[in-house]
Amino acid sequence: MRATRTLAALDEVGSGDHVLQLLDPADDVWDRSRAFVSDGELFGDKVLIVGPLTRTTAAFAPVVLDPARLNGSLISAVRREAASAEREGYRSLRVLHHVTCDGPPVDAEQLLRSELDLEEFAADSGALVVCAYQCGQESAPAPERATCVHPQHLGGRPASPAFHVYRTGKDGWTVTGVVDSEGARAFGAILRTLLSQAATVRLLCHGLDFLDAAGMSSLADAARCLPDRKVVLEGTNKTVRLAWELTGFADPSIPVVMTP
C-alpha cells in the first residue's frame, strides 16, 4: 500500500516511490542525487535523467531526455524507456527528473500534468522516480503544486499546502490532509488536470480531514470546468459532508458526489 512518508536520504527510495527533493539554486543537483543514481547499478536498474541536456548531464547517466527537445509527451518517452529497460533485463527504471526554474518561465499547468503522469507511472509500474526541484522563491507555483502530488519527500517537510493527492490502484487517487485557502488553487489545478484526462475522477478521501470554503469552491469549479465530467469522493467524513451541504454546494448542477 502506497502512503506518504519522509525519507532521510535518497538511498531509501523504493519501488513505486515518487519523491520530491527541494534544492536551493546554489545546490549541485548531481552531488545531491549521486546516491540515487549510483544505486541503479547496484540494484540492476536502468537510470534515466529527465532535464536539460548538458555535458554534465550526459556524463552523469547514459540516457537523458531533454523535455525541450521531445517531439511527443514526456510520459510517452519515459514509458518507452521503461519498456526498453524490461527488454534489456533491468530490474526496473530509475528516473531522476531535474526541474529548474531559470530561463523561460515554467509552464505550471504542463509541469503539473507531467508530475501527475509520473505519479501514475511510478504507482502502476513500480519504477523509482525522484523529482529534484531547483527553484527560487519567485517560482513558488511550480514547487507548491509539485509538493502536493509527491507522496514521498526528502528531508524536512516542505512548507506547502497541507494536502496530498497521489495514485491509488488503477482507478483512483487518494487525498489526505486539509484543503484550505492556502492550497485551494493547487487543489483546483490538480482536479482540472485529472478531469481533462477522464470523465470521472475517483478520490479516496478516508485521510481527508477537512475542506474549507475555498477548498469546496475549488472542487465545485473544477468539476464544472468541462462538460460531462464528475468527481466522486469516497470515504469522506461526516464533517466534510455536512459542510458541503450547509454551504450550498450539494446541488444537482455541481457534478460532485460524496459518500461515507
N, C-alpha and C positions, 0 to 999 in steps of 0.2 A: 504494500500500500504506500503510495507516494504521499509525502507530507512536507510541510515547511520545516526547515531546520537551518541552524547556523553551523558553518564549517570553520574550524580553526586554521586549516591550511588546505591548499588545493590537492594535496595527495589524499584527501579524504573523499574526493569526488567519486561517486559510484554509478553503477548502471542506471540510466534513466534520469540522472540529475540534470537540472538546468540551473546553473549557478550564476549569480550576479557578483562581479568583482568591481567595486568602485575604486578608481585610481585618480590620483591628483595629476594635473597636467605635467608636472615635473617628473613623475614616476617613469621608470623604464619598464614598459609592459613585458618585454621579453625576459628581463631578470625576474620580475614578479610572477611570471607564468611558467618559468622553466620547469618546475616540478611536474606540472600537469602535462607538459609536452613530453618530457623525458620518461614519464611513467607509461606513455604509449608504447615505447619499445619494450619496456619491462613486462607489460601485460599482453603484448601482441595486438595492440590497437593501431589502426591507421589514423594518422594525425592530419587534420585539415585546418588550415588557417583561413579565416574569412576576414579580410581587411585590405587596406591599400597595399598594392604590390610595390615593394621596395627591395633594395639589395639585402637589407637586414631581414626582411620577412622571408625572402627566398632562401636565405641561409638557415633560417630557423626551422623550416619544415619543407618537405619536398612538394607538397600540394598546397597551393594558395589560390583562393578565389577572391578576386577584387570585385566587390559589388558594382563599382562604377563601370566595369568592363563586361558585365554579363549581358547576354542577349535576352535571356529569359529571367524568371524569378529566381531569387536566392534559394528558396526551399527546393525548387526543382533541381538545381545544381547540387545542393547538399544531398538530396536523395539519390542522385546518380552516383555520387562518391560513396554513399553507404552501400549501394548495390555492388559497386566495384570492389569495395572492401570485403564484402561477403564472398564474391567470386574468387578473390585473391587469397582467401583463407585467414583473414584477420578475425580476431575475436569480435571487434566492434569498431565503430567510428568515434573518434575523439575530436571534437570541434572547439577551436578557440576563436571566438568572434570578437574582434577588436574594433570598438566603436570610438571614433574621435569626433569631436565637435568643432574642430578648427576647419578652416577652408570655407566652402559654400555652406549656407545654412542647412541644418539637418532637417529632412522631411520627417516630422514626428509621426505622421499617420503611416507612412511607408515603413518606418522603423518599427512601429508597433505591430504592423501586420507581419513583418519578418520575425519579431520576437514571439508572437503567438504561434506562428508556423513552427519555429524552432522548439517551442514548448510542447506542441503536439507531437512533433517528430521525436523528441527525446523520450516522451512518455510512451509512445507506441512502439518505438524501435529498440529502446534500451541504450541508445547512444549516450555519450557523455559530452555535455555542452557547457562551456564556460564563456560568458559574455563579459568582456573587460571593457568597462566604460571609462573613457578618459575625457571628461568634460569639465569646463569651468562653471562657476555659479551662474553665468549669464545664459547657460544652456539647460536650465532646470527642467523644462518639459520632457526632454528625452530620457534622462535617468530617472525622473519621477515615475513616468509611465512604465519604464523598464522594471523598476523595483517591484511593481505590483504583479507582474506576470512571471517572476522567477521564484519558484518555491524554495530554492536554497540561495543563501548568500554567504559571502566570505567575511569573517571578522565581525566587528560590532554591528548591531542592527542599523541600517541606513536610516537617516531622517527622511521619512516618506509618508504618504498616505497609509493609514493603519489597516489596510486590507490586502488580500492576495487573491488572484484568480489563476488557477492552474488546472491542467488537464487531468481528468479522472476517467479511466477506461476509454472506450471507443466512442461514446456518445454523450459525454457530459463534461462540465467544468465545475470545479469546487470553488466556492467563495468563502473566505474566512475573514474575521475581524470586524471592523466598523467602517462603514462608508459614510463619511460626514462631509461637511463643506470643503474641507481640505482636499479630499480625494474624489469629490463628485465629478469633476471634469475628466479625470483619468478613467474613472469607472464608466462614464458615458462613452468615452472614446473606445474603450475595450469592447463594450457591448455592441457599438455600431460596427466595429471591425468584424466581430463574430457574426453578426446578423447579415453582413454583406456576403458571407460565405454559406449561410444556412438559413432556411426558412424558420426553423425553430431552434432556439438556443436553450439547452437544459442546464440549469445551475443547481448544484447540490449545496444547500445552504445550512447544513447542520452546524457548521462553525461560524456562521454569520451572526454576530451579536446584535447589530442594530443598523438601520438606515435612517439618517436624519432627513429633514425636509429636502435638503439639497440632493442627498443621495436618491431619495424617492423620485424627485423631479428628473434627475439624470436618467434613471431607469425608465420612466414613462416616456421621456423624449426619445431615448434610443429605440425603444420598442416601436415607436410610431415613425421612425425615420425612413423606413422603406415599406412599400405595400406588401400585404400578405405575410408579415413577419410576426413571430410570437416569442416571448420569453417565458419559460416555465421555471419557477423557483421551487425546488423540492426541499422539504425538511426545514422550512422556516419556523422560527419560534413564535410563540403567542404574541410577544411584544411587537415584533416586526409586522405580523399580520394585522394586529389591531391598529397600529399606527398607519398602515396603508389604507385601512378602511376609514378611520377617523379624519384623515386629511383629504378624503375625497378621490383618491386615486383608484379605488376599486370600482371602476367604471367600465362598462362594456366597450367603450370606444378606445380604451387603452389595452392593447393585446398583451397583458401580463397575467399570468396565473400563479397564485401562491398556494402551496399545500403544506400541511404539517410534516 
